[in-house]
Amino acid sequence: MHSVLSHHNFPPQPATVARFHDRLNNERGMLRRMWDTLNRNWNRRKMIVALRAMDDRLLRDIGVERCDIIQVVDGFDERELRMVPLAPRRRPILDDQYSLRLAA
């Protein structure tokens, strides 16, 4: 009996088992590619919505025309699609009394 198990201690696997493992790895790869595609499309749509929410002056400052947003986003890589704005979102002004308190 061997004290250490290694691939030399086991008989070679039949071809059917090897094919099963290859098929399983291919299916995992297919699921991974599908997941990556879904994730990229979701990030792409989020970026398009974020750019469309900007005003024209801000878009001109970053060098993007409103009609070119989709083409610009299609040119982004994975890292650029995951970018998020650093500025905090502004709270909406609920009523005039609230805005007067802020101004005081």
N, C-alpha and C positions, 0 to 999 in steps of 0.2 A: 504494500500500500504506500502511496506517495504522501508525504507530509505536506506538500505544496501542490495545489491544483493549478494546472495551466492547460493551454490548448493541446499540449502534447499528451496529456493524460486521457483525453476523450477521443473517441473514434470520430472520423469525419462525418459531417451531417449529410443525410441524403439530399439529393437534388430538390426534392419537393419541399423540404424545410427551408432550404436556401431561397427557393423561389418565393415561398410565403413571406420570408423576411424582406426580400427585395420589394415585393408587392406592397407590404405594409409600409415600408419606408417611402415608396412612391406616393401612396395615398396620403401619408403625413405631409409630404412635400406639396401635394396638390392642395390640401386643406390650408397649409401655411401660405401658399401663394394666393388662395382665395381670400384669406383673412387680411393679408397685406394689401390686396387690391381694394377690399372694402374700406380698410382704414385710410388708404391714400385718397379715395374718393370722398370720404367723409371729411378729411382735413382740407381737401380742395374746395368743397362746398362751403366750409366754414370760412376759409380765406376769402372766397368770392363775396360772401355776405358781409364780412368785415370791411372789405375795400369798397363795396357799394354803399355802405353806411357812412363813409367819409364824405365830406363836402368837396366841391370841385377845387377849391384853393389848396387844400391839403393834398389832394391827389396830384395837382400840378407841382407842388413842392417835392414830392417823391418821384416825379417824372413819369406819371401814369395818366393817360387820358381815360375818361370813363368808358369809352367805347372799346378800349384795349384791355380791360380788366381780365377777361377770360384768357386771352392769349398770354398775358403776363403770368397769370397763375399757372397755366399749363407748362410754362418754362421753369417753374420752381422745382427744386429737388425735395427729398423727404425732410431734410432739416429745415428748409425754408417754409415748408407747409406747416410745420409744428410751431412756428413762431406765434407768440401771443403779445398783445399790446402791454406795455409796462405802465401806462397811465391808468389810475383807477377810474372806474366808471363814475360819472356824476350822478348824484341823486336827483330824481325828477322833482321839480318844484310843484308842490301839491296845491298850494293856494296862495293868495296874495299876502295874507298875514304872515305866512312863513317866510316869504321873500322879504317883507319889510323887517322882520326880526333879524334876518341875515344882514341886511343893509345897515342896521343900527349899530 
